[in-house]
Amino acid sequence: MDFFKIAILVIIQGFAELLPVSSSAHVILAQKIMGLDPSAGLHG
């Protein structure tokens, strides 16, 4: 994963931390929308 994609996921998780919902779910959803494999972690 390149730096730009990681930065987007970090921003999404940071904003989601302020909401009373799971921030991890937002990151997984964002990875799917961006066409990434959530099960691959940072190595995919």
Order of alpha helices (4+ residues) and beta strands (2+ residues): alpha-alpha
